[in-house]
Every structure is written in C-alpha cells, then in structure tokens.
Amino acid sequence: MSRNANGRSSIYEDANGVWHGWVTVGVKANGKPDRRHRRGATKTIVTKKVEDLERMRDEGRAPALGQKPSVRKWFLFWLENIAPLTASEATIINVYRPKVINRIIPGIGEHRLDRLGPEHLEVFYSALKRSGLSSKTILDYHRMISRSLKMAHRRKLVTVNVATMIDAPSHVDTEIEPLLQEDARAILDQASALRNGARWSVAFALGLRQAEALGMRWRYVDLEKGQLRVFQLKRRGFAHGCGDPVACVQTRHKDTCGPDCVGHARYCPERGGGEWEFRKPKGRKTRPVPIPEPLIPLLRAHKAAQAAERLAAGSAWEDRDLVFCRPDGRPIDARDDWGSWQSLLEAAGVPPARLHDARHTAATLLLEQGVDIRVVQEILGHSSLAMTKRYTHVTSRLARDAADRMGKALWG
C-alpha cells in the first residue's frame, strides 16, 4: 500500500521492481494528510530517503509544498508583504527597495531560492566590493538578505539560511570628527546675513536632525518659555506606477538615475506618492527641547522676516506653519537644504563636512560645557545612552581638563 491508514510511513516495491516510500509530514490547507513520495532502485536507497524526510519532519524542516520560488520572486514578496510589518515606509522605499531592485535581483535573482548557496552570496558581495560600494553598505546588504532568508526558513521554503553559513562582511566604523567651535562660529557668522539663516543656528544650538529642523512649526515653538516640541517633516516616498519596477529601472531611466539611485521611482513616468507629511521623530516620542537664550531673538527676527514674505506672496503663500520654508511657504526639500549647507561651508572657509556633523558638534559642545551625558541624551532624543556616546567625541579640551584634574589629585 502507498498510504498507511494510521499515517505512518510506508515502503513498497511496484511491479517493475522500483521501490517507493511515502511519509506523512503534516496536514494540507484543506485538512487532508500531507504525504510526500520518495523513490529509488533499491529498498535500502528508499529507506534512507524516508528516514531523512522523517528526520526533517520531526525537526520542523520539512520542505513546503509547491514549486520553490526564485530569489527574485521571494524578495519581491518579502519587500511588499513582510518587511513593512516591522520597517518604516521610509526604510522600505529608500533602503530596502533600491537594494532589492538595483542589486539583489540582477545579481542573484535567477537562482531558485532553495538552491541559493553560500558561495553565491560570497561572489555577490565580491562583485559589490568591486563596484565601489563601501564595506558598511555591503554589510547592510548582508544583514537585509539574512533577515529575508530567515523568514523564508521559518516558512520552510529553505532548509537553512545560507547567509548564516558565511562570515558577515567586515566593517569598522570610521571616526567622525565634529566641527571645531571656531568653525561653528564662522558658519553662524556667515549664515547671519542669509535668508533662513536661523536654520543653521538651530542645527548647532539644538542638535536637531535635518527632518526635525525642516519640520519645525511655529505652533510648537514657545519663544516666551524658550522651548519647542520636535516633529519631523518628510516626503512620502515615490512609488512606481508601472507594472514592472525592475524593468523600469534597467531600461526606462537607468542612464538618468544610475545603478545605485535610491530614489529611482521618482523617474518612473507613472510615478505616484511624494506627498509631504509630519511625523513623530525617531523613537516615536515628541520631545521638548529648551532653546538657548541667544537663539530666541534670532528666531523672533526670523519670524518677522517670514511675515513680510507671507504678505508679499499673498494668495500664492502655502501655509504649513513652517518655521523654515521657501519664499512661498512650501517645504524645503532635503536636497536643497543639503546644497545650502555645502555652499555655507565654502563661504565660511570651513572644510567639507556632512550636515549631520552639526549634530555631532552640538553633542560635543554640550559636553564641553559640562552638561551631563544623560541630559545630552534627552536633548538629542536618543533612546539609549549607548547611542548618545556614539554622537560624542572626546576633544583635546576635555582630555586636557581630565589631565589637569588628575594632576591636582596626585600633586595638589
């Protein structure tokens, strides 16, 4: 018999001398027993196959029913249905989707998922390195691939997560130096004559993230009490309106966007999305931030100048209650804000630096003034003290002060 009434495995020989084995591994979606077939030339061969399948069943590793998907099909499914359950929309659109469509699918997408081997990932990572990607970016690819394959393993689409069978690409964080205090002052001096110049005073004095500074609204800025509440302003990611994002990237705007373009959907002729929206900051907690006294008159002057712009714009003014905006009230795009920062550095004679380095500088200046690191953590809005320590740097001034204190302790 090929089917055993009690659900146990069975082995038999047919009329042609071929041996068959049947193993019950579970229950199908319709409630019927899920029995798998194995065959071989001898009873010994089939018995071994039956025992192997029984062991996989008992360990919860029995292969799932149906044809195994390709890496391409699985990652697109994971991207659309699984990743959004734990990752933010911004992470999906700006990080995961470009990696899947621009690199993973062209690199390893045609492999059958259950036949993807560790050597395929190693070759893929080597190709990423040769293309000029940083070690940190390659490590990000590895972590994302491992996360996706972990879900495939849980669903028994693969018997093992092959990403765990290789060493993760190595990466050592580079030391990020904050701007010097004199550089920060030079930048603020240069910015004082600019439209929206207070934007850069906010960057250094409050240590806000870019989206937090551009998302400041007057209703949450209390100049009398010297305090503001933090939100973010971000643009919803663009989404392909075409039927095949992969083909769209590789044919319709590859030359325009480039192989590593994060916002490639922006170039899709049928794109959608891109709306502005206010969000809670990282950690999902809106935090109050005290405003340094010298910054208050700068914000008052900025508010008066903005009122004059609003009057001049008339009906063309788009009212979003933004502290920093375009001359017609519309939000400032992050790319334009970054460009203004680079121009400001050049005008101030300061070496090139990331916009986020202003946040590092704010943390370091607070420490130099003797502010407790836990207070710095609260101002910057970090969920853990360990994160705050990554944003702070022991400057020569702090090191000198520590040496002086040690000298006094030992020699008076």
C-alpha positions as a Markdown table, in Angstrom:
| # | Residue | x | y | z |
|---|---|---|---|---|
| 1 | Met | 0.0 | 0.0 | 0.0 |
| 2 | Ser | 1.2 | 3.5 | -0.7 |
| 3 | Arg | -0.9 | 5.0 | 2.0 |
| 4 | Asn | -1.0 | 3.8 | 5.6 |
| 5 | Ala | -4.2 | 4.2 | 7.5 |
| 6 | Asn | -2.5 | 5.3 | 10.7 |
| 7 | Gly | -0.4 | 7.9 | 8.9 |
| 8 | Arg | 2.9 | 6.1 | 9.4 |
| 9 | Ser | 5.5 | 5.9 | 6.6 |
| 10 | Ser | 5.3 | 3.1 | 4.1 |
| 11 | Ile | 7.7 | 1.5 | 1.7 |
| 12 | Tyr | 6.8 | -1.0 | -1.1 |
| 13 | Glu | 8.1 | -2.3 | -4.4 |
| 14 | Asp | 6.0 | -2.0 | -7.6 |
| 15 | Ala | 5.5 | -4.5 | -10.4 |
| 16 | Asn | 8.5 | -3.1 | -12.3 |
| 17 | Gly | 10.9 | -3.5 | -9.4 |
| 18 | Val | 11.1 | 0.2 | -8.4 |
| 19 | Trp | 10.9 | 0.9 | -4.7 |
| 20 | His | 8.6 | 3.7 | -3.3 |
| 21 | Gly | 8.3 | 5.4 | 0.0 |
| 22 | Trp | 5.5 | 7.6 | 1.5 |
| 23 | Val | 5.9 | 9.9 | 4.5 |
| 24 | Thr | 3.3 | 11.9 | 6.3 |
| 25 | Val | 4.8 | 15.3 | 7.1 |
| 26 | Gly | 1.7 | 17.2 | 8.2 |
| 27 | Val | -1.7 | 18.4 | 7.1 |
| 28 | Lys | -2.5 | 20.3 | 3.9 |
| 29 | Ala | -4.5 | 23.5 | 3.9 |
| 30 | Asn | -7.7 | 21.6 | 3.0 |
| 31 | Gly | -7.2 | 19.3 | 6.1 |
| 32 | Lys | -6.0 | 16.2 | 4.2 |
| 33 | Pro | -2.8 | 14.5 | 5.2 |
| 34 | Asp | 0.3 | 15.9 | 3.5 |
| 35 | Arg | 2.2 | 12.8 | 2.3 |
| 36 | Arg | 5.4 | 13.1 | 0.3 |
| 37 | His | 6.7 | 10.5 | -2.1 |
| 38 | Arg | 10.3 | 9.1 | -2.5 |
| 39 | Arg | 11.5 | 6.5 | -5.0 |
| 40 | Gly | 14.7 | 4.5 | -5.7 |
| 41 | Ala | 16.2 | 1.5 | -7.3 |
| 42 | Thr | 16.6 | -0.5 | -4.1 |
| 43 | Lys | 14.8 | -0.8 | -0.7 |
| 44 | Thr | 17.9 | 0.5 | 1.0 |
| 45 | Ile | 18.0 | 3.7 | -1.0 |
| 46 | Val | 14.3 | 4.4 | -0.4 |
| 47 | Thr | 14.6 | 3.6 | 3.3 |
| 48 | Lys | 17.4 | 6.1 | 3.6 |
| 49 | Lys | 15.3 | 8.8 | 1.8 |
| 50 | Val | 12.3 | 8.0 | 4.0 |
| 51 | Glu | 14.4 | 8.3 | 7.2 |
| 52 | Asp | 15.9 | 11.6 | 6.1 |
| 53 | Leu | 12.5 | 13.0 | 5.4 |
| 54 | Glu | 11.1 | 11.8 | 8.7 |
| 55 | Arg | 14.0 | 13.4 | 10.5 |
| 56 | Met | 13.4 | 16.7 | 8.7 |
| 57 | Arg | 9.7 | 16.5 | 9.6 |
| 58 | Asp | 10.5 | 15.8 | 13.3 |
| 59 | Glu | 12.9 | 18.8 | 13.3 |
| 60 | Gly | 10.3 | 21.1 | 11.7 |
| 61 | Arg | 12.4 | 21.3 | 8.5 |
| 62 | Ala | 10.1 | 19.5 | 6.0 |
| 63 | Pro | 10.1 | 21.3 | 2.7 |
| 64 | Ala | 7.0 | 23.3 | 1.8 |
| 65 | Leu | 4.5 | 22.1 | -0.8 |
| 66 | Gly | 4.7 | 23.5 | -4.3 |
| 67 | Gln | 7.4 | 24.8 | -6.6 |
| 68 | Lys | 10.1 | 26.7 | -4.9 |
| 69 | Pro | 10.2 | 30.4 | -5.8 |
| 70 | Ser | 13.2 | 32.1 | -7.3 |
| 71 | Val | 15.2 | 34.6 | -5.2 |
| 72 | Arg | 13.7 | 37.4 | -7.3 |
| 73 | Lys | 10.1 | 36.3 | -6.5 |
| 74 | Trp | 10.8 | 35.7 | -2.8 |
| 75 | Phe | 12.5 | 39.1 | -2.3 |
| 76 | Leu | 9.7 | 41.0 | -4.1 |
| 77 | Phe | 7.2 | 39.2 | -1.9 |
| 78 | Trp | 9.2 | 39.9 | 1.3 |
| 79 | Leu | 9.6 | 43.5 | 0.2 |
| 80 | Glu | 5.9 | 44.1 | -0.3 |
| 81 | Asn | 4.3 | 41.9 | 2.4 |
| 82 | Ile | 6.8 | 41.0 | 5.2 |
| 83 | Ala | 9.2 | 43.9 | 5.6 |
| 84 | Pro | 6.5 | 46.6 | 6.0 |
| 85 | Leu | 5.3 | 44.8 | 9.2 |
| 86 | Thr | 8.5 | 45.8 | 11.1 |
| 87 | Ala | 10.2 | 48.5 | 9.0 |
| 88 | Ser | 9.1 | 52.1 | 8.3 |
| 89 | Glu | 7.8 | 53.2 | 5.0 |
| 90 | Ala | 10.9 | 55.4 | 4.5 |
| 91 | Thr | 13.2 | 52.4 | 5.2 |
| 92 | Ile | 11.2 | 50.3 | 2.7 |
| 93 | Ile | 11.3 | 52.9 | -0.1 |
| 94 | Asn | 14.7 | 54.5 | 0.5 |
| 95 | Val | 16.8 | 51.5 | 1.7 |
| 96 | Tyr | 15.2 | 48.1 | 1.0 |
| 97 | Arg | 13.6 | 48.6 | -2.3 |
| 98 | Pro | 16.6 | 50.1 | -4.1 |
| 99 | Lys | 18.8 | 47.3 | -2.8 |
| 100 | Val | 16.4 | 44.6 | -4.0 |
| 101 | Ile | 15.7 | 46.0 | -7.4 |
| 102 | Asn | 19.0 | 47.6 | -8.3 |
| 103 | Arg | 21.4 | 44.9 | -7.0 |
| 104 | Ile | 20.0 | 41.8 | -5.4 |
| 105 | Ile | 17.6 | 40.8 | -8.3 |
| 106 | Pro | 20.2 | 41.5 | -11.1 |
| 107 | Gly | 22.9 | 39.8 | -9.0 |
| 108 | Ile | 21.3 | 36.6 | -7.6 |
| 109 | Gly | 17.7 | 36.9 | -8.6 |
| 110 | Glu | 17.5 | 34.0 | -11.0 |
| 111 | His | 18.6 | 31.3 | -8.5 |
| 112 | Arg | 15.9 | 29.1 | -7.2 |
| 113 | Leu | 15.5 | 30.1 | -3.6 |
| 114 | Asp | 16.2 | 26.6 | -2.1 |
| 115 | Arg | 19.3 | 26.2 | -4.3 |
| 116 | Leu | 20.9 | 29.5 | -3.3 |
| 117 | Gly | 24.2 | 28.6 | -1.8 |
| 118 | Pro | 26.7 | 30.5 | 0.5 |
| 119 | Glu | 29.1 | 30.7 | -2.4 |
| 120 | His | 26.6 | 32.6 | -4.4 |
| 121 | Leu | 26.4 | 35.3 | -1.7 |
| 122 | Glu | 30.2 | 35.4 | -1.4 |
| 123 | Val | 30.5 | 36.0 | -5.2 |
| 124 | Phe | 27.7 | 38.6 | -5.0 |
| 125 | Tyr | 29.4 | 40.5 | -2.1 |
| 126 | Ser | 32.7 | 40.4 | -4.0 |
| 127 | Ala | 31.0 | 42.0 | -7.0 |
| 128 | Leu | 29.5 | 44.7 | -4.8 |
| 129 | Lys | 33.0 | 45.5 | -3.5 |
| 130 | Arg | 34.5 | 45.7 | -7.0 |
| 131 | Ser | 31.7 | 48.1 | -8.0 |
| 132 | Gly | 33.0 | 50.5 | -5.4 |
| 133 | Leu | 30.4 | 50.1 | -2.6 |
| 134 | Ser | 31.7 | 50.7 | 0.9 |
| 135 | Ser | 32.2 | 47.9 | 3.4 |
| 136 | Lys | 29.3 | 49.3 | 5.5 |
| 137 | Thr | 26.9 | 49.2 | 2.6 |
| 138 | Ile | 27.9 | 45.6 | 1.8 |
| 139 | Leu | 27.3 | 44.7 | 5.4 |
| 140 | Asp | 23.9 | 46.3 | 5.2 |
| 141 | Tyr | 23.1 | 44.1 | 2.1 |
| 142 | His | 24.2 | 41.1 | 4.1 |
| 143 | Arg | 22.0 | 41.9 | 7.1 |
| 144 | Met | 19.0 | 42.5 | 4.9 |
| 145 | Ile | 19.5 | 39.3 | 2.9 |
| 146 | Ser | 19.9 | 37.3 | 6.1 |
| 147 | Arg | 16.7 | 38.9 | 7.5 |
| 148 | Ser | 14.8 | 37.9 | 4.4 |
| 149 | Leu | 16.1 | 34.4 | 4.3 |
| 150 | Lys | 15.4 | 33.9 | 8.0 |
| 151 | Met | 11.7 | 34.4 | 7.1 |
| 152 | Ala | 12.0 | 32.0 | 4.2 |
| 153 | His | 13.5 | 29.4 | 6.6 |
| 154 | Arg | 10.7 | 29.9 | 9.1 |
| 155 | Arg | 8.2 | 29.2 | 6.3 |
| 156 | Lys | 10.1 | 26.1 | 5.3 |
| 157 | Leu | 10.9 | 27.5 | 1.8 |
| 158 | Val | 14.6 | 26.7 | 2.5 |
| 159 | Thr | 16.1 | 24.2 | 4.9 |
| 160 | Val | 18.8 | 26.6 | 6.1 |
| 161 | Asn | 19.5 | 30.3 | 6.0 |
| 162 | Val | 22.7 | 30.3 | 3.9 |
| 163 | Ala | 23.5 | 33.8 | 5.0 |
| 164 | Thr | 24.4 | 32.4 | 8.4 |
| 165 | Met | 26.9 | 30.0 | 6.7 |
| 166 | Ile | 29.4 | 32.7 | 5.8 |
| 167 | Asp | 31.2 | 35.4 | 7.7 |
| 168 | Ala | 29.5 | 38.8 | 7.6 |
| 169 | Pro | 31.4 | 41.3 | 5.6 |
| 170 | Ser | 33.8 | 43.2 | 7.9 |
| 171 | His | 33.3 | 46.8 | 8.6 |
| 172 | Val | 34.9 | 49.2 | 11.1 |
| 173 | Asp | 33.1 | 52.5 | 11.8 |
| 174 | Thr | 35.3 | 55.4 | 10.9 |
| 175 | Glu | 35.8 | 58.1 | 13.5 |
| 176 | Ile | 33.7 | 61.1 | 12.8 |
| 177 | Glu | 35.2 | 64.4 | 13.9 |
| 178 | Pro | 32.8 | 67.2 | 15.0 |
| 179 | Leu | 33.4 | 70.6 | 13.7 |
| 180 | Leu | 35.6 | 72.9 | 15.7 |
| 181 | Gln | 34.0 | 75.5 | 17.9 |
| 182 | Glu | 35.6 | 78.3 | 15.8 |
| 183 | Asp | 34.3 | 76.6 | 12.6 |
| 184 | Ala | 30.8 | 76.5 | 14.0 |
| 185 | Arg | 31.1 | 80.3 | 14.9 |
| 186 | Ala | 32.4 | 81.1 | 11.4 |
| 187 | Ile | 29.4 | 79.3 | 9.8 |
| 188 | Leu | 26.9 | 81.1 | 12.0 |
| 189 | Asp | 28.6 | 84.4 | 11.2 |
| 190 | Gln | 28.3 | 83.7 | 7.5 |
| 191 | Ala | 24.7 | 82.5 | 7.9 |
| 192 | Ser | 23.5 | 85.6 | 9.8 |
| 193 | Ala | 23.1 | 87.5 | 6.6 |
| 194 | Leu | 21.2 | 84.8 | 4.8 |
| 195 | Arg | 17.5 | 84.1 | 4.3 |
| 196 | Asn | 16.6 | 81.3 | 6.7 |
| 197 | Gly | 20.0 | 81.9 | 8.4 |
| 198 | Ala | 18.5 | 80.9 | 11.8 |
| 199 | Arg | 18.1 | 77.4 | 10.3 |
| 200 | Trp | 21.9 | 76.9 | 11.0 |
| 201 | Ser | 21.7 | 78.3 | 14.5 |
| 202 | Val | 19.1 | 75.7 | 15.2 |
| 203 | Ala | 21.4 | 73.0 | 13.8 |
| 204 | Phe | 24.2 | 73.8 | 16.2 |
| 205 | Ala | 22.3 | 75.0 | 19.2 |
| 206 | Leu | 19.7 | 72.3 | 19.3 |
| 207 | Gly | 21.3 | 69.4 | 17.5 |
| 208 | Leu | 18.2 | 68.6 | 15.6 |
| 209 | Arg | 18.1 | 66.1 | 12.7 |
| 210 | Gln | 17.6 | 67.6 | 9.3 |
| 211 | Ala | 14.0 | 66.4 | 9.1 |
| 212 | Glu | 13.3 | 67.8 | 12.6 |
| 213 | Ala | 14.7 | 71.2 | 11.8 |
| 214 | Leu | 12.8 | 71.4 | 8.5 |
| 215 | Gly | 9.7 | 70.2 | 10.3 |
| 216 | Met | 9.7 | 72.9 | 13.0 |
| 217 | Arg | 6.3 | 74.6 | 13.2 |
| 218 | Trp | 5.5 | 77.9 | 15.0 |
| 219 | Arg | 2.7 | 76.4 | 16.9 |
| 220 | Tyr | 5.2 | 74.2 | 18.8 |
| 221 | Val | 7.8 | 76.9 | 19.3 |
| 222 | Asp | 7.2 | 78.8 | 22.6 |
| 223 | Leu | 9.6 | 81.8 | 22.4 |
| 224 | Glu | 8.3 | 83.1 | 25.8 |
| 225 | Lys | 9.2 | 79.9 | 27.7 |
| 226 | Gly | 12.2 | 79.2 | 25.4 |
| 227 | Gln | 11.1 | 75.7 | 24.4 |
| 228 | Leu | 10.0 | 73.8 | 21.4 |
| 229 | Arg | 8.5 | 70.4 | 20.7 |
| 230 | Val | 10.1 | 68.3 | 18.0 |
| 231 | Phe | 8.4 | 66.7 | 15.0 |
| 232 | Gln | 9.7 | 65.6 | 11.6 |
| 233 | Leu | 8.7 | 66.7 | 8.1 |
| 234 | Lys | 9.3 | 64.1 | 5.4 |
| 235 | Arg | 8.2 | 63.5 | 1.9 |
| 236 | Arg | 6.4 | 60.2 | 1.3 |
| 237 | Gly | 8.5 | 58.0 | -1.0 |
| 238 | Phe | 7.7 | 57.9 | -4.6 |
| 239 | Ala | 6.3 | 54.6 | -5.9 |
| 240 | His | 6.4 | 53.1 | -9.4 |
| 241 | Gly | 3.1 | 53.3 | -11.2 |
| 242 | Cys | 4.3 | 50.9 | -13.9 |
| 243 | Gly | 3.8 | 47.2 | -13.8 |
| 244 | Asp | 7.5 | 46.1 | -13.5 |
| 245 | Pro | 9.8 | 48.3 | -11.4 |
| 246 | Val | 12.8 | 46.1 | -12.2 |
| 247 | Ala | 12.4 | 46.6 | -15.9 |
| 248 | Cys | 11.7 | 50.3 | -15.4 |
| 249 | Val | 14.9 | 50.8 | -13.5 |
| 250 | Gln | 17.0 | 48.9 | -16.0 |
| 251 | Thr | 15.6 | 50.3 | -19.2 |
| 252 | Arg | 13.5 | 53.5 | -18.8 |
| 253 | His | 15.7 | 55.7 | -16.6 |
| 254 | Lys | 18.9 | 53.8 | -15.9 |
| 255 | Asp | 21.0 | 56.4 | -17.6 |
| 256 | Thr | 19.3 | 59.2 | -15.7 |
| 257 | Cys | 19.2 | 57.7 | -12.3 |
| 258 | Gly | 22.3 | 55.5 | -12.2 |
| 259 | Pro | 22.7 | 51.9 | -10.9 |
| 260 | Asp | 22.6 | 52.9 | -7.2 |
| 261 | Cys | 19.9 | 55.5 | -7.3 |
| 262 | Val | 18.0 | 55.5 | -4.1 |
| 263 | Gly | 15.0 | 57.5 | -5.4 |
| 264 | His | 14.7 | 55.7 | -8.7 |
| 265 | Ala | 10.9 | 55.6 | -8.6 |
| 266 | Arg | 11.0 | 59.4 | -8.9 |
| 267 | Tyr | 11.9 | 58.9 | -12.5 |
| 268 | Cys | 9.1 | 56.5 | -13.3 |
| 269 | Pro | 6.8 | 58.1 | -15.9 |
| 270 | Glu | 3.8 | 56.8 | -14.0 |
| 271 | Arg | 5.1 | 57.5 | -10.5 |
| 272 | Gly | 2.9 | 58.2 | -7.5 |
| 273 | Gly | 3.5 | 59.4 | -3.9 |
| 274 | Gly | 5.8 | 62.2 | -2.9 |
| 275 | Glu | 3.4 | 64.0 | -0.5 |
| 276 | Trp | 4.7 | 65.9 | 2.5 |
| 277 | Glu | 3.7 | 64.7 | 5.9 |
| 278 | Phe | 4.6 | 65.5 | 9.5 |
| 279 | Arg | 5.7 | 62.6 | 11.6 |
| 280 | Lys | 6.9 | 61.9 | 15.1 |
| 281 | Pro | 10.7 | 61.8 | 15.5 |
| 282 | Lys | 12.7 | 58.7 | 15.8 |
| 283 | Gly | 11.7 | 56.7 | 18.8 |
| 284 | Arg | 8.1 | 57.8 | 18.2 |
| 285 | Lys | 8.3 | 60.3 | 21.0 |
| 286 | Thr | 7.8 | 64.0 | 20.6 |
| 287 | Arg | 10.3 | 65.6 | 23.0 |
| 288 | Pro | 10.5 | 69.1 | 24.4 |
| 289 | Val | 13.8 | 70.9 | 23.7 |
| 290 | Pro | 15.0 | 74.0 | 25.6 |
| 291 | Ile | 16.0 | 76.9 | 23.4 |
| 292 | Pro | 19.3 | 78.7 | 24.4 |
| 293 | Glu | 18.6 | 82.4 | 25.3 |
| 294 | Pro | 20.7 | 83.9 | 22.5 |
| 295 | Leu | 18.7 | 81.9 | 19.9 |
| 296 | Ile | 15.4 | 83.4 | 20.9 |
| 297 | Pro | 15.9 | 86.9 | 19.4 |
| 298 | Leu | 17.2 | 85.2 | 16.2 |
| 299 | Leu | 14.0 | 83.3 | 15.9 |
| 300 | Arg | 11.9 | 86.4 | 16.6 |
| 301 | Ala | 13.7 | 88.3 | 13.8 |
| 302 | His | 13.3 | 85.3 | 11.5 |
| 303 | Lys | 9.5 | 85.2 | 12.3 |
| 304 | Ala | 9.2 | 88.9 | 11.4 |
| 305 | Ala | 11.0 | 88.5 | 8.1 |
| 306 | Gln | 8.8 | 85.5 | 7.3 |
| 307 | Ala | 5.7 | 87.5 | 8.0 |
| 308 | Ala | 6.9 | 90.1 | 5.4 |
| 309 | Glu | 7.4 | 87.3 | 2.9 |
| 310 | Arg | 4.0 | 86.0 | 3.5 |
| 311 | Leu | 2.4 | 89.4 | 3.0 |
| 312 | Ala | 4.4 | 89.8 | -0.3 |
| 313 | Ala | 3.4 | 86.3 | -1.5 |
| 314 | Gly | -0.3 | 87.0 | -1.0 |
| 315 | Ser | -2.6 | 84.2 | -2.2 |
| 316 | Ala | 0.4 | 82.2 | -3.5 |
| 317 | Trp | 1.5 | 81.5 | 0.1 |
| 318 | Glu | 1.1 | 77.9 | 1.1 |
| 319 | Asp | 0.5 | 77.9 | 4.8 |
| 320 | Arg | 2.0 | 74.9 | 6.6 |
| 321 | Asp | 3.0 | 76.9 | 9.7 |
| 322 | Leu | 6.7 | 76.0 | 9.0 |
| 323 | Val | 9.5 | 77.9 | 10.7 |
| 324 | Phe | 11.8 | 77.4 | 7.8 |
| 325 | Cys | 10.3 | 77.3 | 4.3 |
| 326 | Arg | 10.5 | 78.6 | 0.7 |
| 327 | Pro | 9.6 | 82.2 | -0.1 |
| 328 | Asp | 6.0 | 80.9 | -0.9 |
| 329 | Gly | 5.6 | 78.9 | 2.3 |
| 330 | Arg | 6.3 | 75.5 | 0.7 |
| 331 | Pro | 8.6 | 73.0 | 2.5 |
| 332 | Ile | 12.3 | 73.0 | 1.8 |
| 333 | Asp | 13.5 | 69.8 | 0.1 |
| 334 | Ala | 16.2 | 67.9 | 1.9 |
| 335 | Arg | 18.5 | 68.0 | -1.1 |
| 336 | Asp | 18.2 | 71.8 | -1.4 |
| 337 | Asp | 18.9 | 72.1 | 2.3 |
| 338 | Trp | 22.0 | 70.0 | 1.9 |
| 339 | Gly | 23.1 | 72.1 | -1.0 |
| 340 | Ser | 22.7 | 75.3 | 1.1 |
| 341 | Trp | 24.8 | 73.7 | 3.8 |
| 342 | Gln | 27.6 | 72.9 | 1.4 |
| 343 | Ser | 27.5 | 76.5 | 0.0 |
| 344 | Leu | 27.6 | 77.9 | 3.5 |
| 345 | Leu | 30.7 | 75.8 | 4.4 |
| 346 | Glu | 32.5 | 77.0 | 1.3 |
| 347 | Ala | 31.6 | 80.7 | 2.0 |
| 348 | Ala | 32.8 | 80.3 | 5.7 |
| 349 | Gly | 36.0 | 78.7 | 4.6 |
| 350 | Val | 35.3 | 75.5 | 6.5 |
| 351 | Pro | 36.4 | 72.1 | 5.1 |
| 352 | Pro | 33.6 | 69.9 | 3.6 |
| 353 | Ala | 31.5 | 68.2 | 6.3 |
| 354 | Arg | 28.3 | 66.3 | 6.5 |
| 355 | Leu | 25.2 | 68.2 | 7.5 |
| 356 | His | 24.7 | 65.6 | 10.3 |
| 357 | Asp | 28.1 | 66.6 | 11.7 |
| 358 | Ala | 26.4 | 69.7 | 13.1 |
| 359 | Arg | 24.5 | 67.3 | 15.3 |
| 360 | His | 27.8 | 65.7 | 16.4 |
| 361 | Thr | 29.1 | 69.2 | 17.1 |
| 362 | Ala | 26.1 | 70.1 | 19.2 |
| 363 | Ala | 26.6 | 67.0 | 21.4 |
| 364 | Thr | 30.3 | 67.7 | 21.8 |
| 365 | Leu | 29.8 | 71.3 | 22.7 |
| 366 | Leu | 27.3 | 70.4 | 25.3 |
| 367 | Leu | 29.8 | 68.0 | 26.9 |
| 368 | Glu | 32.5 | 70.6 | 26.8 |
| 369 | Gln | 30.2 | 72.9 | 28.8 |
| 370 | Gly | 29.9 | 70.3 | 31.5 |
| 371 | Val | 26.4 | 69.1 | 30.6 |
| 372 | Asp | 25.7 | 65.6 | 31.9 |
| 373 | Ile | 25.6 | 63.0 | 29.1 |
| 374 | Arg | 22.1 | 61.9 | 30.2 |
| 375 | Val | 20.9 | 65.4 | 29.6 |
| 376 | Val | 22.6 | 65.4 | 26.2 |
| 377 | Gln | 20.8 | 62.1 | 25.5 |
| 378 | Glu | 17.4 | 63.8 | 26.3 |
| 379 | Ile | 18.1 | 66.8 | 24.2 |
| 380 | Leu | 19.2 | 64.8 | 21.2 |
| 381 | Gly | 16.3 | 62.4 | 21.6 |
| 382 | His | 18.2 | 59.1 | 21.8 |
| 383 | Ser | 16.5 | 56.0 | 23.1 |
| 384 | Ser | 19.7 | 54.8 | 24.8 |
| 385 | Leu | 22.8 | 56.2 | 26.4 |
| 386 | Ala | 24.9 | 54.0 | 24.2 |
| 387 | Met | 23.6 | 55.8 | 21.1 |
| 388 | Thr | 24.5 | 59.2 | 22.7 |
| 389 | Lys | 28.0 | 58.1 | 23.2 |
| 390 | Arg | 28.4 | 57.4 | 19.5 |
| 391 | Tyr | 27.5 | 61.0 | 18.9 |
| 392 | Thr | 30.0 | 62.4 | 21.3 |
| 393 | His | 33.7 | 62.8 | 20.9 |
| 394 | Val | 36.4 | 63.4 | 23.5 |
| 395 | Thr | 38.0 | 66.6 | 22.4 |
| 396 | Ser | 41.5 | 67.8 | 23.2 |
| 397 | Arg | 39.9 | 70.3 | 25.6 |
| 398 | Leu | 38.2 | 67.6 | 27.6 |
| 399 | Ala | 41.3 | 65.5 | 27.6 |
| 400 | Arg | 43.4 | 68.4 | 28.8 |
| 401 | Asp | 40.8 | 69.1 | 31.6 |
| 402 | Ala | 41.0 | 65.4 | 32.6 |
| 403 | Ala | 44.8 | 65.5 | 32.8 |
| 404 | Asp | 44.7 | 68.7 | 34.9 |
| 405 | Arg | 42.3 | 67.1 | 37.3 |
| 406 | Met | 44.5 | 64.1 | 37.6 |
| 407 | Gly | 47.5 | 66.3 | 38.3 |
| 408 | Lys | 45.7 | 68.1 | 41.1 |
| 409 | Ala | 44.5 | 64.8 | 42.6 |
| 410 | Leu | 48.1 | 63.4 | 42.7 |
| 411 | Trp | 50.2 | 66.5 | 43.4 |
| 412 | Gly | 47.8 | 69.1 | 44.7 |
